[in-house]
């Protein structure tokens, strides 16, 4: 377990290990919608206004284009790894076998904590939005209702999870497509229900301070936030172990996801930036509501309130799935209690699922009891974790391919191979490092370094003292 020198024999025997018991019941369409569901969330529906306010209309579009390029680079690396190691909770498996078991251990706990914290924030935000229609119902009641529903969807079977996430994500995707199509048509002059002063294409591109109101620095800082907005695309790797015919479905899902994310994210931010005047960006209102309202769409606020709640629940659904599989994977490798390996008759790691839900509810409680301390610390670590996991994926791909070539492997025999090796993984890793360095220059995001780096250090230290001697002995055998 946790071997650091990958070979073709090890990949085959370990990745296809039948006793894991997880069911391969999801296809390419489930993988695509799981990734889309994990990515398209509050970062696009609620925070895109901040992105425009910080970077300006043109700067926001450029920032999202850069984010899309980085997502492509990471997903290309992930595609090759996911086919080579089609196991559930695969991020820590990639790192453990290609870099070292300690890195795999730290990666797994980083990603688990990221989504466990996200669960609490998603439940809280959804509960607050429900008060628009039910002002007399306490937020915590809605949190428990949503937690129960998502737990049930995850506890039945992975196919039920995949199917529910497919429809959750479909609602969000429909809203984004509606914004792009209707908003794009309006920018070319077709807006029968809109006000007469609706802007034409390009009219709102500039600002009083120029194309980049806060300079290039504003664009770079925004790019860091955009990276986090794209987080969730890597969920395909988590679900790889429960996908039938992974050699065919995983690469197909990767390509489809990257193309759709580029169209949806860049297209949506472009329509918003070109529609809403820069000086009128309202940071307390969803830009989607603003655009649909300007288009004259009836009940725009209520429609988008429903869509945003769906987006939050979709992200929570993906997060709970991811958390449980990470704990299962850690236990399967011997780095977490064996109880997390126990499966139901339907192949669900129920104990890992319960612990993950408790982690989400704990972060929910901390957001109420100590909003300025514990919760902010956890959220900072979650943001740091996203880029950290991407760095782990790209580094794992670099060492995996290098070992494959060193052992005489032929890339033409691979079901999927990332292009432009070694340039692609190196470029992706460097861009992620730059984003972490840039965080230090933004006071609002610097907290991620203050707590993220010590957390990673603690993971390495715990692994060394708990498992270090055991791994050293194994390496000598």
C-alpha positions in Angstrom: 0.0 0.0 0.0 1.1 3.5 -0.7 4.1 2.5 -2.9 5.9 5.4 -4.4 7.3 3.7 -7.5 4.6 3.1 -10.1 4.8 0.3 -12.7 2.3 -1.1 -15.1 1.9 -4.3 -13.0 1.1 -2.3 -9.9 -1.3 -0.1 -11.7 -3.3 -3.0 -13.1 -3.4 -5.0 -9.9 -4.2 -2.2 -7.5 -6.5 -0.1 -9.7 -8.7 -3.1 -10.6 -8.7 -4.6 -7.2 -12.1 -6.3 -7.1 -12.5 -6.6 -3.3 -13.1 -2.9 -2.9 -16.8 -3.6 -3.5 -17.7 -0.2 -5.0 -20.1 -0.6 -7.9 -19.2 0.5 -11.5 -22.7 1.9 -12.2 -22.0 5.4 -13.7 -21.5 6.3 -17.3 -20.0 9.3 -19.1 -23.1 11.5 -18.8 -23.1 11.0 -15.1 -19.4 12.0 -14.9 -19.9 15.1 -17.0 -22.8 16.3 -14.9 -21.0 15.5 -11.6 -18.1 17.6 -12.7 -20.4 20.4 -14.0 -22.5 20.2 -10.8 -19.4 20.6 -8.7 -18.1 23.6 -10.7 -21.2 25.6 -11.5 -22.2 27.0 -8.2 -22.2 30.1 -6.0 -18.9 31.1 -7.5 -20.6 31.8 -10.8 -24.1 32.7 -9.7 -23.2 34.9 -6.8 -19.6 36.0 -6.9 -19.1 36.8 -10.6 -20.2 40.4 -9.8 -17.2 40.8 -7.5 -14.9 39.5 -10.3 -16.1 42.2 -12.7 -15.9 44.9 -10.0 -12.3 43.9 -9.2 -10.9 43.4 -12.7 -13.3 45.4 -14.9 -15.5 43.9 -17.7 -12.6 43.0 -20.0 -10.3 41.9 -17.2 -13.0 39.5 -15.9 -13.3 37.9 -19.3 -9.5 37.5 -19.5 -9.4 36.1 -16.0 -12.0 33.4 -16.8 -10.2 32.5 -20.0 -7.0 32.0 -18.0 -8.9 29.9 -15.6 -10.4 27.8 -18.4 -6.9 27.1 -19.8 -5.6 26.0 -16.4 -8.6 23.7 -16.0 -7.8 22.1 -19.4 -4.2 21.5 -18.3 -5.2 19.9 -15.0 -8.0 17.9 -16.6 -5.6 16.5 -19.3 -3.3 15.3 -16.5 -6.2 13.9 -14.6 -7.6 12.1 -17.6 -4.4 10.0 -18.0 -4.2 9.3 -14.3 -7.9 8.4 -13.9 -7.7 5.8 -16.7 -4.4 4.3 -15.2 -5.8 4.3 -11.7 -9.6 3.9 -11.9 -10.2 3.8 -8.2 -12.7 5.7 -6.0 -11.2 8.7 -4.1 -8.4 8.6 -6.6 -6.5 11.8 -5.8 -4.6 10.5 -2.9 -3.9 7.2 -4.8 -2.3 9.2 -7.7 0.0 11.1 -5.3 0.8 8.1 -3.1 2.0 5.9 -5.9 3.8 8.5 -8.0 5.2 11.0 -5.5 5.1 9.3 -2.1 2.6 8.0 0.5 2.9 11.1 2.7 1.9 13.4 -0.2 -1.0 11.1 -0.9 -2.1 11.3 2.7 -1.9 15.1 2.8 -3.8 15.4 -0.5 -6.6 13.2 0.7 -7.2 15.1 3.9 -6.9 18.5 2.2 -9.6 17.5 -0.3 -11.8 15.9 2.4 -11.6 19.0 4.5 -12.3 21.2 1.5 -15.7 19.6 0.8 -16.6 18.9 4.4 -16.4 22.7 5.1 -18.2 23.4 1.9 -21.2 21.2 3.0 -21.8 23.5 6.0 -21.6 26.7 3.9 -23.9 25.3 1.2 -26.6 24.2 3.7 -26.4 27.6 5.4 -26.7 29.6 2.2 -29.5 27.5 0.9 -31.4 27.9 4.1 -31.0 31.7 4.0 -32.3 31.8 0.4 -35.4 29.7 1.4 -36.4 32.5 3.8 -37.4 34.5 0.7 -40.5 32.3 0.5 -40.7 31.0 4.1 -39.5 33.9 6.3 -40.9 32.3 9.5 -39.0 29.0 9.2 -35.6 29.0 10.9 -32.5 28.5 8.8 -31.3 25.5 10.8 -34.5 23.7 10.0 -33.8 24.0 6.3 -30.2 22.9 6.8 -31.4 19.7 8.5 -33.9 19.1 5.7 -31.3 19.6 3.0 -28.8 17.5 4.8 -31.3 14.6 5.2 -32.2 14.7 1.5 -28.6 14.7 0.3 -27.6 12.0 2.7 -30.5 9.8 1.5 -29.5 10.4 -2.2 -25.9 9.3 -1.4 -26.8 6.4 0.8 -29.1 4.5 -1.6 -26.5 3.8 -4.4 -23.9 5.6 -6.5 -26.3 5.3 -9.5 -29.0 7.2 -7.6 -26.4 9.8 -6.6 -25.3 10.1 -10.2 -28.9 10.3 -11.5 -29.9 13.0 -8.9 -26.8 15.0 -9.7 -27.5 14.7 -13.4 -30.8 16.5 -12.9 -29.5 18.9 -10.3 -26.8 20.0 -12.7 -29.2 20.1 -15.6 -31.2 22.9 -13.9 -28.1 25.0 -13.4 -26.8 24.3 -17.0 -30.2 25.4 -18.3 -30.0 28.7 -16.4 -26.5 29.4 -17.8 -27.5 28.5 -21.3 -30.6 30.8 -21.0 -28.4 33.6 -19.8 -25.9 33.2 -22.7 -28.6 32.8 -25.4 -31.0 35.4 -24.3 -28.4 37.9 -23.0 -26.3 37.3 -26.1 -29.2 38.0 -28.4 -30.1 41.1 -26.5 -26.5 42.5 -27.0 -27.1 42.2 -30.7 -30.3 44.2 -30.4 -33.0 41.5 -30.0 -34.7 42.3 -26.6 -38.5 42.7 -27.1 -39.2 42.8 -23.3 -36.2 44.8 -22.2 -35.8 48.5 -21.5 -35.1 50.8 -24.5 -31.6 51.7 -23.2 -30.3 48.1 -23.3 -26.6 48.2 -24.2 -25.4 46.9 -27.5 -22.3 44.6 -27.9 -19.2 46.4 -26.6 -20.8 49.5 -25.1 -20.0 48.5 -21.5 -16.5 47.1 -22.2 -14.7 50.2 -21.0 -14.8 52.0 -17.7 -14.0 55.6 -16.5 -10.6 54.3 -15.4 -9.8 52.5 -18.6 -10.1 48.9 -19.7 -8.5 47.7 -16.5 -9.8 49.9 -13.6 -7.5 48.4 -11.0 -4.6 47.7 -13.3 -3.1 44.3 -14.3 -2.8 43.5 -10.6 -6.6 43.5 -10.3 -6.8 41.0 -13.1 -4.2 38.7 -11.5 -5.8 38.8 -8.1 -9.1 38.0 -9.7 -7.5 35.1 -11.6 -6.7 33.5 -8.2 -10.4 33.6 -7.2 -11.4 32.3 -10.7 -9.2 29.2 -10.1 -11.2 28.4 -7.0 -14.5 29.1 -9.0 -13.4 26.3 -11.4 -12.9 23.8 -8.5 -15.0 20.7 -8.7 -14.0 19.7 -12.2 -11.6 17.2 -10.7 -14.6 15.3 -9.2 -14.4 13.0 -12.3 -11.3 11.5 -10.7 -13.1 10.9 -7.5 -15.9 9.0 -9.3 -13.5 7.0 -11.5 -13.8 3.9 -9.4 -17.6 3.7 -9.9 -17.6 4.2 -13.6 -18.1 1.3 -16.0 -15.6 1.1 -18.9 -13.3 3.8 -17.5 -10.9 3.7 -20.4 -13.6 5.0 -22.7 -15.9 7.0 -20.4 -13.4 9.0 -18.4 -11.5 10.6 -21.4 -14.9 11.3 -23.1 -16.2 12.9 -19.9 -13.0 15.0 -19.6 -13.2 16.4 -23.1 -16.9 17.2 -22.8 -16.5 18.8 -19.4 -13.6 21.1 -20.5 -15.4 22.3 -23.6 -18.6 23.0 -21.8 -16.9 24.8 -18.9 -15.1 27.1 -21.3 -18.4 27.9 -23.1 -20.5 28.2 -20.0 -18.1 30.1 -17.8 -16.5 32.4 -20.3 -19.8 32.9 -22.2 -21.7 33.7 -19.0 -19.2 36.2 -17.6 -18.9 37.9 -21.1 -22.7 38.4 -21.3 -22.8 39.7 -17.7 -19.8 42.0 -18.2 -21.2 43.4 -21.5 -24.7 43.9 -20.1 -24.4 45.4 -16.6 -22.6 48.7 -16.5 -19.4 48.4 -14.5 -20.4 51.2 -12.1 -23.8 49.5 -11.4 -22.4 46.1 -10.5 -24.3 45.2 -7.3 -22.2 42.9 -5.1 -25.2 42.0 -3.0 -27.2 40.7 -5.9 -26.7 37.8 -8.3 -25.5 39.1 -11.7 -27.9 36.6 -13.2 -30.8 38.3 -11.5 -29.6 41.6 -12.8 -29.3 40.4 -16.4 -32.7 38.6 -16.4 -34.4 41.6 -14.8 -33.0 43.9 -17.5 -34.2 41.5 -20.1 -37.7 42.0 -18.7 -38.0 38.3 -17.7 -41.1 38.0 -15.4 -40.3 36.7 -11.9 -36.6 36.8 -12.6 -35.6 37.0 -8.9 -37.7 34.1 -7.8 -36.5 31.9 -10.8 -32.9 32.6 -10.0 -33.5 32.1 -6.3 -34.7 28.6 -7.1 -31.8 28.0 -9.5 -29.2 29.2 -6.9 -30.7 26.9 -4.2 -30.4 24.0 -6.7 -26.8 25.0 -7.4 -26.0 25.0 -3.7 -27.6 21.6 -3.1 -25.9 20.2 -6.2 -22.5 21.3 -4.9 -23.3 19.8 -1.5 -24.4 16.6 -3.2 -21.0 16.3 -5.0 -19.2 17.3 -1.8 -20.8 14.6 0.3 -20.0 12.0 -2.3 -16.4 13.2 -2.6 -15.9 13.2 1.2 -17.1 9.7 1.7 -15.0 8.3 -1.1 -11.9 10.0 0.2 -12.3 8.4 3.6 -13.0 5.0 2.0 -9.9 5.4 -0.1 -7.7 6.3 2.9 -9.1 3.3 4.8 -8.5 1.0 1.9 -4.9 2.1 1.8 -4.5 1.6 5.6 -4.3 5.3 6.5 -7.7 5.7 8.2 -9.8 3.5 10.5 -10.9 0.2 8.9 -14.5 1.0 9.7 -14.5 3.4 6.8 -14.0 0.5 4.4 -17.3 -1.1 5.4 -19.8 -1.1 2.5 -23.6 -1.7 2.3 -25.1 -4.4 0.1 -25.4 -1.7 -2.6 -21.7 -0.9 -2.3 -22.0 2.4 -0.4 -19.3 3.3 2.3 -22.0 4.2 4.8 -19.8 4.9 7.9 -17.5 7.1 5.8 -20.7 8.9 4.5 -22.0 9.5 8.1 -18.6 10.8 9.3 -18.5 13.2 6.3 -22.0 14.5 7.0 -21.0 15.1 10.6 -18.0 17.1 9.4 -20.3 19.2 7.3 -22.7 19.8 10.1 -19.7 20.6 12.4 -18.6 23.3 10.0 -22.2 24.5 9.9 -22.3 24.9 13.7 -18.9 26.6 13.7 -20.3 29.2 11.3 -23.0 30.1 13.8 -21.0 29.8 17.0 -17.7 31.3 16.0 -18.1 33.0 12.6 -15.0 35.1 12.9 -12.6 32.3 14.0 -13.1 28.6 13.4 -15.3 28.9 10.3 -13.1 31.5 8.5 -10.1 29.2 9.2 -11.8 26.2 7.6 -12.9 28.2 4.6 -9.4 29.5 4.1 -8.0 26.0 4.2 -10.7 24.9 1.7 -9.6 27.6 -0.8 -6.0 26.6 -0.3 -6.9 23.0 -0.8 -8.3 23.4 -4.3 -5.0 24.7 -5.8 -3.0 22.2 -3.6 -5.0 19.3 -5.1 -4.5 20.6 -8.6 -0.7 20.8 -8.0 -0.8 17.2 -6.7 -2.6 16.0 -9.8 -0.2 17.7 -12.2 2.9 16.5 -10.3 1.5 13.0 -10.1 1.0 12.9 -13.8 4.6 14.1 -14.4 6.1 11.4 -12.3 3.7 8.7 -13.5 4.5 9.4 -17.2 8.2 9.6 -16.5 8.2 6.3 -14.8 6.1 4.8 -17.6 8.6 5.9 -20.2 11.6 4.9 -18.1 10.2 1.3 -17.9 9.9 1.1 -21.7 6.2 2.0 -22.0 4.8 3.2 -25.4 2.3 6.1 -25.1 0.5 4.7 -28.2 -0.7 1.8 -26.0 -2.4 4.1 -23.5 -6.2 4.5 -23.6 -5.7 8.2 -23.0 -2.4 10.2 -22.9 -2.1 13.9 -22.1 -0.5 15.8 -24.9 2.8 17.8 -24.9 4.5 16.0 -22.1 6.4 17.2 -20.1 5.5 20.8 -21.0 1.8 20.4 -20.1 2.1 19.2 -16.5 5.0 21.6 -15.8 3.0 24.6 -17.1 0.0 23.6 -15.0 2.1 23.2 -11.9 3.9 26.5 -12.3 0.6 28.4 -12.9 -0.8 26.9 -9.7 2.3 27.9 -7.7 2.1 31.5 -9.1 -1.6 31.6 -7.9 -0.5 30.6 -4.4 2.3 33.2 -4.4 -0.2 35.8 -5.6 -2.5 35.1 -2.7 0.1 36.7 -0.3 -0.5 40.1 -2.0 -4.2 40.0 -1.5 -5.2 40.6 2.2 -8.6 39.0 1.6 -7.0 35.7 0.5 -3.7 35.7 2.4 -5.4 33.9 5.3 -5.4 30.8 3.1 -1.6 30.6 3.3 -1.5 31.3 7.1 -3.6 28.3 7.8 -3.2 26.2 4.7 0.5 25.7 4.9 0.5 24.7 8.6 -2.3 22.3 7.9 -0.4 20.6 5.2 2.7 20.5 7.4 0.6 18.9 10.2 -0.5 16.2 7.8 3.0 15.4 6.8 4.2 15.4 10.4 1.3 13.1 11.5 2.0 10.7 8.7 5.7 10.6 9.5 5.1 9.9 13.2 2.2 7.5 12.6 3.3 5.6 9.5 6.8 6.7 8.7 8.6 3.7 10.2 6.2 1.3 8.7 6.7 2.8 5.2 10.5 2.8 5.7 10.4 -0.9 6.5 8.2 -1.7 3.5 10.6 0.2 1.2 13.5 -2.0 2.4 11.7 -5.3 1.7 
